[in-house]
Amino acid sequence: MVKRSLQASLTGIQEAKRAFVRKGWTQDNLSAEVNLKTRQPIWRFFSGRLVEHHTFIEICLLWIGNGNSSIS
């Protein structure tokens, strides 16, 4: 069975946070970029909690698309 939720690793969270700061984004900016109605999934991602599979993928693809390919 496919997992419905995914959780970022500690290393992934740290790298994502660095990229987030470099971009100067807010949680509102990031939630808009991945077409979310609230910031809650963004907060959950950065706090290492489970987020929906598609949301996790969208966040990761956004970083990779912006030249942050070391994030996995």
C-alpha positions as CSV (number, residue, x, y, z in Angstrom):
1,M,0.0,0.0,0.0
2,V,1.2,3.5,-0.9
3,K,1.9,5.8,2.0
4,R,-0.5,8.8,2.1
5,S,1.8,10.9,4.2
6,L,5.5,11.6,4.1
7,Q,7.9,13.1,6.6
8,A,11.1,15.0,5.8
9,S,14.4,13.9,7.2
10,L,16.2,16.1,9.6
11,T,18.9,16.8,7.0
12,G,16.2,17.5,4.4
13,I,14.5,20.0,6.7
14,Q,17.8,21.8,7.4
15,E,18.5,22.1,3.7
16,A,15.0,23.2,2.9
17,K,15.2,25.9,5.7
18,R,18.4,27.2,4.3
19,A,16.9,27.5,0.8
20,F,13.8,29.0,2.3
21,V,15.9,31.8,4.1
22,R,18.0,32.3,0.9
23,K,14.9,33.0,-1.1
24,G,13.5,35.3,1.6
25,W,10.2,33.5,1.5
26,T,7.6,33.4,4.1
27,Q,5.3,30.5,4.8
28,D,2.6,32.4,3.0
29,N,4.8,32.6,-0.1
30,L,5.7,28.9,-0.1
31,S,2.1,27.9,0.5
32,A,1.0,30.0,-2.5
33,E,3.8,28.5,-4.7
34,V,2.5,25.0,-4.0
35,N,-1.2,26.0,-4.3
36,L,-2.2,25.5,-0.6
37,K,-5.0,27.3,1.1
38,T,-3.3,27.4,4.5
39,R,0.2,27.4,5.9
40,Q,-0.4,24.4,8.1
41,P,1.2,21.9,5.7
42,I,4.3,24.1,5.4
43,W,4.6,24.3,9.1
44,R,4.2,20.6,9.4
45,F,6.9,20.0,6.8
46,F,9.4,22.2,8.5
47,S,8.6,20.8,11.9
48,G,9.2,17.2,10.7
49,R,5.6,16.1,10.9
50,L,3.8,14.1,8.4
51,V,2.4,15.9,5.4
52,E,0.2,14.6,2.5
53,H,2.2,12.8,-0.2
54,H,1.4,15.2,-3.0
55,T,2.2,18.3,-0.8
56,F,5.5,16.8,0.2
57,I,6.4,16.2,-3.5
58,E,5.3,19.7,-4.5
59,I,7.5,21.3,-1.9
60,C,10.5,19.2,-2.9
61,L,10.0,19.8,-6.6
62,L,9.8,23.5,-5.9
63,W,13.3,23.4,-4.3
64,I,14.8,21.2,-7.0
65,G,13.3,23.5,-9.6
66,N,15.1,26.4,-8.0
67,G,18.5,24.8,-8.2
68,N,18.5,23.2,-4.8
69,S,19.0,19.7,-6.1
70,S,20.9,18.5,-2.9
71,I,17.5,18.2,-1.1
72,S,16.1,14.7,-1.2
